[in-house]
Amino acid sequence: MTLAHRTAGDPPPNAEAARAALAAARAARAGELDRWLAGLLAGALPAGADGVALAAVGSHARRELTPGGDLDLVLLHRGRADVAEIADRVWYPVWDSGLRLDHSVRTVNEARTVARGDMKAALGLLSVRRVAGDHALVDELRAAVLTDWRADARVRLAELAAMCRERWEKQGELAFLLEPDLKEAHGGLRDVHVMQAVAASWVASAPDARVKAAHDLLLDIRHALHEVTGRSTDRLVLQEQEAVAQTLGVLDADVLQRSIAEAARTITYTGDHLWRRVERFTTPRRTPNPETNTPSPNPPTPSTSDGNTSATNASDTSNPATSTPHTNTPDASTPDTGTSGTSAPDAGTPATGTSGTSAPDAGTPATGTSGTSAPDAGTPATGTPGASTSGTSTSDTGTSGTGTSGGAGASTSSANGPRSHTSGKSNAAALGTGSRGSYVRSGYLSSSESRGVERRPVGDGAVEHEGEVVLARGADLGDPALVLRVAAAAAQAGLPLAPATVARLAEKATLPGTPWPAGARDALVSLLGAGPAAIGVWEALDQAGLIVRLIPDWERVRNRPQRNPVHRFTVDRHLVETAAGAAALTREVARPDLLLVGALLHDIGKGWPGDHSTSGAVVARDLGASLGFPEGDVQVLETVVRHHLLLPDTATRRDIDDPATVKTVISAVSAVPGREREILELLAALAIADGNATGPAAWGPWKAGLVAELARRVTAALSGGTPPPAPELGPDQLALARHDGAAVRVTGSHIVIAAPDRPGLLWRAAGVLALHRLVVRTARTVSPPHSGAGTAVLDFTAVPEYGTPPDPATLEADLRRMLADRLDVAARLERRARAVRVRPGVTVPPPRVSIVDDASSTATVVEVRAHDRPGLLWRIGQALGTCGLHVRAARVDTLGAEAVDVFYVVDEEDRPLTDPAALSSVRAAVLAALS
C-alpha cells in the first residue's frame, strides 16, 4: 500500500519524470486499493447476496489518494438486517492495514438525507465512485444527490460560498504564505474540488485545463510532502521545502514556492470569476415589469418536500443548453460551447456525448451525455451545457441586442470615470439596442439577452455588461493604449474585467511600443490610481500574460517569494499592493503619476543581484524612459526608487534632532535640482504605502510619527522649494491672440481659443468641451502681455470620454456661440446632470484645495488636487467665479485619473486676495463644488 521512498544516495530526478512517477504511483495505488477492497466486500457478502455496494468519496473517488491521505468509504445497502456484520468484515481489515479510514453505512435515502443537511457530506457524495458491488445502487445515489444539489442550488451555493469565505479567512491565501496549507488555503486543492461541485449544479462550467494543471501540481507537491515527512500533513513548513523540492526535481525551495504561487493564483483567479457567477445566480433576479418598465424581484421556485422540484424547476434537464439561468454571453457573435439537449456532467467529469448510457464503473472512461446519469466523478470535465467556459466562451465586441439604452434621451454613466451624455436620442453605438427573450425556466429568465441587460459605457472602448467590463463594439484593437485604457476603466468603475475580454485583448490587441505613447502611460497611471480595485484588474492582465509583455522586467519579480516573515506578499504582489495604497495618498504630492509608478517599481530591483535599491534605480530609469516620461521625470523616478527606504531607515536609526540627519536627507533629495520638495513628498508618501503593504510588523503609529516628523523638518529646511510654474504661451498661441475679436482653432485633440478677456471665460469654455463629451487632459490659459485689447488665450488638450471625437466644425461653432453669449452652457450642463444615473465607482481620496503662499506677487495661487471627472474644470471655475474672482492664468494637468490644477486669480479690482477670511471662503467654495 505504501510508496517506496527515494534514498539519499539516489540522483535528483528530472522534474517532469518525478511528477510522472508520483502520478503513476497514485494511479497504481488506486487500482490496488480498488482490487483489495472489492475482494474484502466479496468475502464479506453471503453467497448470492445483492443490493450492497462499496463506494468511495473524497480523494480516493478522484483517484488522488496520497500516502498520508484518508480513505473515505460508504457501504450502501437496501435495508439489509445483516449490514453491520458485512461492514465489520470490510472495515476491520482496513484498520488492521494501518490506513486512516473514514467510513459510513447508509441506505440511499439515508445518504441523501445526510447530504441535504451536511455540506461536507454533500460535497463528498457529489464525487461518489463505485468500487465494488451493486452498480445500480451507486447510480441511484449519485442521481439522487445531484438532483437535490441542482434543485436547491440557490440555497446550497450561498451556503458553500459562506463556508469558503470562512475557510479563506482562517487559512490565508496560498500564493503568499511562507508555510502554506496546500489543501485548505485560498487557492489550494480544496478550492478546485469546490469548483467541481459548483459545476455539478450547472451554474458554472467545470475547471478548465489551466486550473486542472495547477491542481495537479499542488497534488504532486502534497504527495511529495507526505513522502518526505512520512506524515499526514498538508502544511509545507520551511524546513521541509528543500527536501520536497528535491523530491520533485526542482532547483530549490524558492523555485518550488514560485511554482506554488503560480498555481494558487491561477486557481484563485478562476475561482473569483466563478464566485461572481454564483453571486449573480443566488441573488434574486430583478426582471423588468412590462407595464412600468421597473425591475421586480423574481423569487426562486420552491422544491417539493422530497427535495425534488416540479416540472419547471432547476433540476429539469430538458434543453439545458438554452435554459440554464447563469448563461453570460455578452456577444452573440460567438457560438455557445454548451451542447443542446445534453445533460451536464458531474463536477470534474468528461462530457463527450452518447445518448442513453448509464454511469461507467470505477476505472472506466466516461463518455455519456444526453439523458444519462452523470459519469463518475474524479475524471476531467470539458464543459457544462449552457455555461460559458471561463475566458474562452464569450466574446465582447458589443453587438446590438445585448442591452437597452434606456430609451430616447437616456443618459448613462459610470461614477469616477467617463460618463456618456446623450440628448434627444440613445447612444446606440455605445450601448447597443434592447433585447428580451421569452424562454423562462425555473421561474428565472435564462440569460442576459432575455433580461434586457444594459451595456453601460465606462470608458473609451469599454462597457459594463452584467457586472463585468467588456469591449465596446468597434473598439480599436490596433490602438496601443486600448489594453490599459480598458483595464483602467474597469478599475476606476470598481468592476472586474470579463475573462473573455482579457483573452481577446491578449490575443488580438496591439501593445505600446517603446517609448509608450502618452495615452498608454496615462492609462497605466489611471489603473494604478484606482487603489484596491486595481489589484483584481492587474491580476487579470497578469494571468493572461499581458503584464510581462507590457513590462518585461516584471518577469524577474513575478511570484518571487520574500523569505521574511514581515512581508505578507510575493514581490510582485507587494509592488501592486503598494501602488494601490499610494492611490490614497495622491493628494499629498504634486505629481501623483510619479508616486504611483514609483510605488509600482520601488522593489523592482529584488529580481536582480546586489542591493535592490541600487539595482532597482537602474531598472526604474530604463523603464521610466520606456514609459515615455520626460528626462526630468525619469531622474525623479530613479531617485525615488534609489532612496525609497531613506526616510524610514533614517527616522528609526538616526537622531532626527541632529542637524546632520536633516542634511543627509536633503543631500539625497537634491539629486534632481529644483525638484527637492517634490521628491521629498514622493518619498514620504511612498514610505507610508510601502510600510502598509508590507504588513503590521513593518509599519505602525510610532514609525509613522518618526517619518512624518523627519519629513516636516526637511521640508522646513528646504527654504520654500519650487512654486508651481506660471503658465506660458508659445508662438502659435501668441500669434492667434493678435487677431481682433474671437478666434477658435480645433486641430485634433488640440483646441485654442483667443477672445477678449472676461470673467467666466475659462469655465464656460470648459463647459462647452464637457457638452461635447470631451475630457480636458491639459489646459493653459493666460492673458498675454501687450495684447492691447486684453485678449485671453485658452489652450486645451481634450480627448473623448469614449467613442469618436465630436465634429470639429460643430465644436468650433458651439465655442463661437458661447463667446457670443448665444449658448447657455450652465443650463445645458445642469439638464444633463439631472438625467445622469450615477453608478458607484471606487472610493477616492477627498479633494484638496490649498493656497500657495509666495508663489506670485500679482495674483493669489489656488492649487486643486482632485480625482478627475467630466466637468471638473467647469465646477472649479464656476466656484471661483461665484467668489468674485477672475482667473488670470491657469495650469491644468490630468495625470492618469488625478487632476492637479493651479489657478492664478485676482479680485474685481485686479488684486490678489490677502484677507485670511476671504481665502478660507475660496477654499470652502471650491471644496463644496467638488463634493
N, C-alpha and C positions, 0 to 999 in steps of 0.2 A: 503493500500500500504506500510506502514512502519512496521518495525520490533519492537517488544516490547523490551524496554531497561531493562537490569537486574538492580535491585535496589541495593543500597549499603549494605543492610542487607542480601542479598542472599549469601549462601555459595559459595566459589570459585568452579567452575566446574572442573571436570576431563578434561585433555587436549583433549583426544580423543572424549569425549562426547561433549565438547564445539565446536570442529571443525565440528563434525557431525551435531550439531544443526545449525551452520552457513550455511553449505552446504544445509541442508534441507530447511532452510529459503529462500535461493536463488532460489532453485527449486520451492518452493511453490509460491514465488513472480513471477517467470517467468510464471508459469501456470496461475496465477491470472491475470497478465497483458495480456497474450495472449487472455484469455476469454473476458476480458473487451474491449480490442482493437478490437477483432472480432465483438463484439456487436456494437461498435461505427461505424465500417465500414458497417455492415449490416443496421444500421439505417440511414446511410448517402447515401446509394445507392438507386436510384429509383427502383421500383418493376421490377423484371426480368432483371435488368442490369447485364452485364458480361463484361469481358475484363478489370477488375480492380482488383488489389491485393495490400495488405498491407504487406510489408516485413520489417524485422528487420536486421540491420547490427550492427557491434560492439559487445559490451558486452551482450546486450540482445539477439543477434543472437546466441551467445555461451551459453546463459542461465547463465551468470555470473554477472548479474547486481547487484551491491552492493547498500546500501542505499543512498550513495551520487553520484552514477553513473548517466551518461547521457543516456537518451533513444533516440536511433538513429533509425529513421523510414524512409522508402521510399514508397511513394504511386505510384505504377506502373499503367499505363493505355495504351490503344491502340489509342490514339489521340482523346479522348472524349472532346467535347467542354465544357461540364459542370464539368470538373475535379476540377476546382478551388472551386466550391461550395461544392463538395464532400470533398475536402481537409479541408475546413473550418469546416465542421461538425465533422471531426475527430480531427483536431489539437486543436480547442478551448477547448473542454472538458479536453484534456491532460494538457493544460496550466492552466486551472482552478484548476486542482488537485494539482498543485504545483510541478509537475515533471519537471526536466530540459529536454527540448526536442530539438533535432537536427533533422530537417526534410527536405525532398525534394520531389518534384513531377516530375516524369520523364516517358517518354516512354522508351522502351528497348534500342532503338538506341541512345536516349539522354544519358541514363545512361552509355551505352557502350563508347560513345564519351568522357564523363567526366572521366571515368576510364582510358582511354588511355592517357589523358593529366594530370591527377592529381593522384599522387602516393597514397596519403592518401585515396582518394575515391576508388582507385583500391583495396587497402588492405581491406577496409570495405566491398566492394561488393564481394570479394572472399569468404567471410563467410556469404553471404546473406541467410536468412532463411524466408520462408513463414510464416506469422502469420495468414492471412485470405485472402479470395478471390481466384482469378483465379490461379490454380496450374500451368497451362502451361506457364503463363506469367513469373512466378518466375523461372521455369525451363529454359525457354528461355534466361532469363537474365544471370542466372548462367552459362549456357553453353557458351554464347557469351563472357562473361568476362574471363572465363577460357581459351577459345580458343585464345583470344588476348594475355592473360598473357603468355601462353606457346609459342605462335608464336614469341613473342617479348622478350623472356626470357633473351637473352643475354644483351639486352639494359636495360630492366627494372630491372634486378637483379643488374647490375652495378650501376644503379641509386639508388636502395634501399640500397646497401652497403654504398654508399657515404652518404645517409641520416642518416643511423645508426651511422656511424663514427662521424658525426656532432653532433648527439644527445648524444653520449657517451662522447664526449669532453666537452659538456656543462654540463651534469648531473653527471659525475663521475661514479665510479664503486660501485655498490650497496653493495657488500660484505664488503667494507672497509669504508663506510660512517657512521658517528655517527648519522646523521639525514638524512636518505636516502629517495629518491623518489621511492616508491615501484613499480611504473609503468614505469617511463621513464628512470631510471638509467640503466647503463650497467649491465645486468643480471637480469633485472626486468621483469614484466609481458609483457611489450611491445615486448621484445625480443622473447618470446615464440610465440606470435602472428605472428611475422615476420618469425620465423622458419616455421610455418604452411603455410605461404604464399610461401616461397621458396619450400616447399614440394609440393605445388599445381602445381609448374612449372615442376615437375618431375626431378629436378636437384639434389635433396637430399631427403632422407627419412624423414618421419614425426617424430616429437619429440618422444623419447622413454619413457618408464614407469618412469624412474628416473626424467626426465625433467617434465613429467606430474605431478609427486608427488611434485616436487619443485614449479611448477606453482600453484598447489592447495594450498600449504602452504602460499605462498605470497598472493594469493587471499583471503584466510581466514584472514590473518593479515590486509589486506586492508579493508575487511569487518568490522573487529573489530575496526579498526581506525575510520571508518565512524560512527559506533555506538557510540564510546566513545566521539567523538568530536561533533557529530551532524552536521558535515560539509562535503562538498565535497573536501577532501584534500587527497593527496597521499604521502605527506611528513610526515614521522614519526619523529616528533621532540622529544627532550629529555624528556620534561615534560609530554608527553603523553605515554611514553613507559611502565611505570609501570602499568598504567590502562589498556593498551592494553594487556600486559602480563597476567594480572588478568582475563580479559575477555576470553582469550584463554586458561586459566587454566594452565599456565606455572609458574615456580617458581618465576622468577623475570625478570627485564629488560635485565640483562646480558644473561640469557638463551634465551630470545627472540632474542637478537642480534646475538647470536651464530647460532640460527636456520636460521635466515635471511641470514647470511653469507654462511652457508652450502648450502642453496637453490640457492642463487645467483651464487655461484661458480660452482654448477652443471650446471646451465643454461649457464653461460659464457663459461665453458669448452666445452660443446656440441656445442655452437654457434661458437666457434673458429674453430672447425673442419668443421662445415657446411660452414662457410665463406671461408675456404680454398678450398672446393669443388666448391663453386660459383666462386672463383677467377680463378680456372683452367678452369671452363666452359666458363666464359666470356672472358678469354684471348684467342686470336686467336690461334688455334692449328697449330703446325708445323709438317707436316707428311713427311716421307722420300720420296725423289724423286727417283723412281726406277732406273733411268739412272745414276744419280750422287751420290746416297745414301746420299744426303744432305737434311736437312729439308726445306720444303717450306710451306708458310702460307696457311691455308685453310679457306677462308672467309666464313662468315655466309650466308645462303640463305635469300635473302630479302623477306619481306612479301608483299602481294598484297595490293592494295590501300584500301581495306576494312578491313585490319588488319588480314585477313586470309592468310595462306601460301599455296603454291602449294602442290601437292600430296605427295611430298617428304619432306615437311617442318616439323618443330618441333612440330606442333600440330597434326601431323599424329598419330593416336592411334594404327596403325597396329603393332602388335607384339612388344609392348613397352618393354617387359622384355629383349629382345635381342638387342634393338636398342637405348636405352637411352644413350646420349653421355657422361654421367657423371659416368658410372659404374666404380668402382675401386675394382678390385679383384686380389690382389697380390698373392693369392694362389688358383689355380684352383681346389684344392682338396676339398674345402668346397663348398657345394651347395649354389647357389644364393637363397636368400629368396624371390625374386620377382616372381610373378606368370605369366607365359607366357600367352600373349593374354589378360591380364586383364587391364582395364582402371584404371589409377591412381585415388585414391580418392581425394577429396578436402583436403586442409590443415586441419588436425585435425579430419578427419572422419574415421570411421572403414571401412575396406575392407575385407569382409569375403566371398563374392562372389556368386551371382546368375546372370545368363545372361539375358540381355534384359529388366531390370526393370528401371523405372524412379525414380527420387529422391523422398524420402518419405516426407510427410508433417512434419511440426514442431511437435516435440514431439514423432515422430515415429522412432524406431531404424532403422539404415541403414544397409543393407546387400548387396547392389548391387556391381557388378564388371563388367565383360566384356561387352563392347558395351553399357554401361549405361551412363546416365547423372550422374555426381558425386552426392553422397548423401549430405544431408545438412551439412554445416559446423557447428562446435561447438561441435561435438561429437568426441570421441577419435579415433586416427588413429593407425593402427598396421603396416603399411608398405606402400611403394610406389613401384610399379612394376619397376624392373630394377635398383633400387637403393639399395645399401648395407646399412644395418641397422648399425648405429654407434656403434662401439665397439663389434658387435657380428657377422656380416655377412661375414667378410673376414678373412681368415687365413693368415699365414705369414711364412710358412715353406720354402719358396723359391723354389718351384718346378720348373722344367725346363719348357720352353715355355712361360715364362713371360718377357723375356728381351733378348737383344742382347749384346754380349760381345764386339762387335766392330770388330770381325774378328780375324784372326790369327795374333799373335804378338801384339795385343792391350794391352794397359796398362790403368788401371783405378785408380782413386784417389779420395780422399776427403781431402780438404785442412785442415790443422791444426789437422789432425788425421791420423791414419794409412793409407798407400797407398798400393794398390795391384800392384805389378810389375810382369808381365809375359813376358817371352821372347820366341818367336817362336810358342807359342800356346796360346789359350784362356784359362782363368781360369774357366772352366765350372762348377767346384764345387761351386765356389763363385758366379758366375754370371748367371748360367742357360744358356739356348740356345735361339736363336731368334725365334720369332713367330709373324706372321702377319695374321690377319683375313681379310675377304673381305667384311663384311657387312657394308654398308655405309648408313647413314640416315641423312637427313637434311644437307647434304654436309659435315658431320663430321664422322670420324671413330668412332665406337661405344664404344670401350673400350680400356683398356690398352693393352690387347693382340693384338687388331687389329692395334695398333700403334707401335708395336715392342718396347715397353718401356724397357729401360735398367735398370738392377738391379746392382747398383754400390756398392761395399763393402765400408763401412765407419768405420768398426771396427770388432773385433773378434766376430763373431756370429750375425752381423748386416749388412744389406744392405739398400741402398736407393731405393725406388720404388715410382715413381710419386710424388716426393717431400716429402715423409714421410719415416721414418725408420721402417723397418720390420725385423723379424728374418730371418737369413740366413738358407738355407736348411742344416740340420744336426746340427743346434745349440744345444748344450748340455743343456737341461732343468734341469739336475741334478747338474750343476755347480753352486755353491752358489754365485759366483760373476757375473753370467750372467745378472741378472736384472739390476744391477748398471752399468755393463760394456756396455750394450746396451743403457742404458739411457745416459751414458757419451758420447758414440759415437754420439748419436743424438744431444746432446747439443753442443759438440765440432764442429760438422758439421753445426750447426745452423739450424737443421731440427726438426720438431715435430715427436713424436712417433705416429705411426698409432694406432688408438683406438683398433683395433683387436689384435694388438701385445701386448698392455698393458693388455688387458683382458686375453690373453693367458698366459702371464707371471704371472699375479695374480693367475690364476687358477692352473697352472702346474709347475711353476719354483720353484726350491729349494732356500730358503733364507739362508744367512750365519748364522751359529751358533755362540755361544759365546766361546772364542773371535773370532772375524771375521778373516778370512784368509787375508793375505797381499793383494791379488788381489782384494778382495771386498773393502778393505779400500782405495786402490789406485784409484779404480773406483769411489768411493764416492768423493774423492778429485778432480778427473778429472771432474766429473759432476759439482761440485761447481765452479771449475776453469774456466768453460765456460762463466761465467759472466751472463749478462741478458738472454742469450739463455737458461741458466739452469732453469729459472723460469717456463717457459711453460712445460718443461720436468718434473720438480719436481711436478707441478700441475697434470700432467697426472698420475704419480705414486700415488699421494695423492688421486685423485679421485677413483682410483682402490683399495684403502685401503692398498697399499704397504708401505707407509711411516710409518704408526703407527705399522706395523708388523716389519719393519726394526728397528725402534727407538720407542719402546713402550712409552717412556716419552713424545713423541710428542703429544700424545692424550691430555695432560693437557693444552697445549698451542694452540691446533688447533682451529681456528675460535674464539679465545678468544679476545673480544673487549678491546680496550685501551681507558678508559674514560678520554682522554687527547687530546685536540684539536691539540696539537703539533704533535701527531702521525698520520701518514697517513694510517696506515695499522693495521690489527689484529696482534697479537703477532707472530703467525706462519709465516705470510707473511712478517712481518718485519724481522724476522730471515733470511728468504730466500733472501730477498732484500739486507740485509747487507752482506751476503756471496757473492752475485752476485757483489755488489760494491767492496768487498775486492779483487775480482779477478783482478781488475785493479791495485791493489797495491802489487801484489805478487813479483814484482822486488825490493820492498823496504825492504824485510825481507829475512833472511837466511832460514826460514822454512815456505814456502808458504802453506804446508799442515796444519800446526798448525794454521796459520792465517785463512784459510778457514773454518776449523772445529770449531775453536774458535768463528768465526763470526756466524756460524750456531747455536751455543749453548749459546751465551753470555747472552741472556734473557730467557733461558730455565727455570730459577727459578721463572718466573712470573706465572707458573702453580702451585706454592706451596705457603703456607702461609709464612709470615715474609719477611725480606729484600731479594729481588730477587737476589742480587749479592751473598749473603751468601748461600742461599739455592741452587742457580744455580751452585755454585762452587762444592757443594757436588754431584749434578746430573752430572756435567761435568766430575768429577773424575770417577764416576761409568761408564759413557758412554765411556770415553776415554779408560778405561780398556776393556770394551766390544768390542770396535772397534779394539782392538789388538795393541794399541800403547804401546811402552816400558814404564816402570815405570817413567823414567825421563821425557818423553814427556807428560805423564799423569799429572805429577806435574806442568808442564808448562801450560797445558790447564786449570787446576784448578786455577792456579794463574791468568791467563789472564781473565777468567770469573769472578773471585772474584773482580778483580781490573779494570774491563773494563771501569768504569767511572772515574778512578783515574786521568788521565791526563786532561780531560775536566773540571771536578769539581775543581781540584787544580788550573788549569790555570785561571779559571774565578772567583774563590773565595778566592784565596790566593795571596800574593805578591810574584811574581816569582823572584824579586830581593833579597828576604830574603834567606840567605843560608839554613835556616831551611826548607824551602819549597822543595828545591832540595833534602835535606837529607830525607824528608818524602817519596818522590818518590823512592829514592834509597833503602830505607828500604823495601818498598813493592816489588820491582822487585828483591830483593835479596832472595826471598823465596826459590829459587832453585839455590844453589851456583854454580858458574861457568857459569850461563846462563843469567846473568843480562842484557847484551846488547840485547840478543835475545828476552827476554821478553819485554824490552822497545820498540824495533822495532815493536813487535806484538801489543802492547798497542797503540802505535802511529798510526799505520795503521788502527787498529780496531776503534779508535776514529773517524777517517775520514769516514770510511764506515758506522759506526753506525749513525753518525750525518746526513750524506747524505740520508740514508734510512729512518730516522725519518721524515725529512721534512725541508723546508727552514727556519722555525722558530727555528729549533734546531741547525742549522749549517750555518755559513756564514764566510766571509773573516776575520772578527775581531776575532772570536773564533778560526778559523783555525790557524791564526797567533800566538795567545797566546799558543795554544797547541804545535805548531811546535817549538816555542822559548823555552818552558819549556823542551821539549824532547831534544833539542840541548844542553841545559845547563846540563841536567842529563847525556847525553852521554859524554860530556867533563869531567864530574866528575867521570866517571866510569873507568878512568885510563887505557884506551886501551881495556878493555874487554877481551874476549877469541878469539884468532885467529882460523881460520879453522884448524882442526886437520890434521896432516900429515898422509898419508896412511900407514898402517902396514900390514905385511904378516903373515898369520897363518902357523902352522907347515906343513900342506899339501902343501901349495904353496912353502914354503922353500925347502921341500923335492923334489918337481918337478924341482926346479931351479938347483939342484945339478946334474941333468942329463947333459951329454955332448950334444952339438948341440941343436936341437929344440925338444920340446915336446908339444903335444897338448892333452888335455883331455876334452871330452864333456860328461857331465852327466846331462841329462835332460836339464834344462834351465841354468845350471852352466857350464861355459866354462873357462878353464885355459890354458894359453899359456906361455911357458918358452922358450926364444930364446935369442941369442946374441943381446945385445942392439945395436940399430942403429937409426938414425933419421927417423921419419915417421912410426915407428913400430906400435904405438898406433892407428893412424888414418887409416893405411892400414888394421889392424885387424878389426877396427870398420866398414870399408867399406865392408869387406867380410861378416860380420854379416848383413849389410844392403842389400847386394846382395841376401841373403837368407831370406829376409823379416823378420828379427829379430829386435826387438826394445830393445835397451840397457836400462835396468832399473837401474843397478848399475855397476860401474867399479872401480877397484882398481889396479893401476899399480905402480910399484916401482922397482928400481934396488937394490936388497938386499945387505947388507954389506958382504964383504968377499966372494963374488961369484966367484972370481978368473978371469973368462973369461968375466966379465961384462955382466952377464945374467940379462935380464929383465923379470919380471913376470907380466902378464896381467890377471886379474881375473874379468870375466864378469858374470852378470846375465842378460839374454836376453830372451824375450818371443816373440812368433809370433805376427805379426801385426793382423792377423786373420787366422782362419783355423788351420790345424795341423802343428806341428813343422817340420822343414826340417829333412831329414835323417841324423842322427849324423855322419855316415861314410862319407857321401858326404860333410858335413860341415867341418869335420876334414880334408878331402882331400884337399878342397879348401884353408883352412888355411895353410896347409903344402905347397901347391903350391905358396901361397903368400910369405911365408917365404923363399922359394927357388927362388923367383923372376920369377916365371913362370906364374903368373896371374896378368894381367894389371887391377888392381882394379879401377883406375881412369877412364880409357876408358869405362869400363863396366857400371860404375855408370853414366857417362855423357850420354852414349847412352840411358840408361833407363830414365834419367831426360828429355831428348828431347821428349820421347814418352809419358810422363805423361800428362794427361789432368787434370789440377788443377781446383777443384771446390771451389768457395769461401766458407770459413767457418766463424767462429765467429771472431770478432775483438779481438786481444790480445794485452797486453801491449808490448811496444818495448823492445828488449833485453837490458840488462845492462852488461857492461864489466868494471870491476874495478881492480886496482892493490892494493893488501892488503899489506900495509906497515908493516914492523917489524914482519911479520909472519914467516920469515925464514932468516937466515943469510947466507945460501948457495945457495939459489935459489930465483927467482922472483915468487911471488904467484899471479896468474891471476884467478879471480873469474868471472864466466859467469853465469848469470841468464837469462833464456830464456824459451819460450814455446817449449815443446818437439815436435819433429817431426822426422820422419825417416831420418837417415843420419846426425843428428845434430852433433854427436861426430866426425864424419868424416870431416864435414865442419870446425869445430873449430880446430881440429888437423892439417888439411891442411893449414889453415890460419897461425897457429903458425909456421908451417914448412916453409912457404914462407918468414917468417920474420927471418929465420935462427936460430930458437930456437929448442932446444931439450927438450922433456917432460921427466923430470927425474922421476916424480911421478904425479899421478892424482887420484882425488877422485870424482867420478861421481855419482850423485843421481838424479833419476827422481821421483818426489813427485807428484802423480796424473798426471797432464799434464804439470807440470813445472819442468824444469831441473835446478839444482843448482850444477855446476861443478867447481872444483878447480884444477888448474894445477900448478905444481912446474916446472918452466922452467929455462934453462940456455942457454947461447950463445955458439958459436962454441968453445970457449976457456973454457967451463965448468964453467962460472962465471955468477952470477946474473946481470941483467941489472940495471944500475944506472942513465944513461943519460935520463933526462926527455923527450927529443925529441924522443928517441927510445921507451920509454914506451908509449908515445902518439901514435906512429906509430903502436905499437902492438894492442892497443885498437881499433884504426881505422880499422886495417886489420880484426880483429875478427868480429867487428860490420858489416863490409862490407860483410863478408862471411855469416852472419846471416840474412841480409836484403833481 
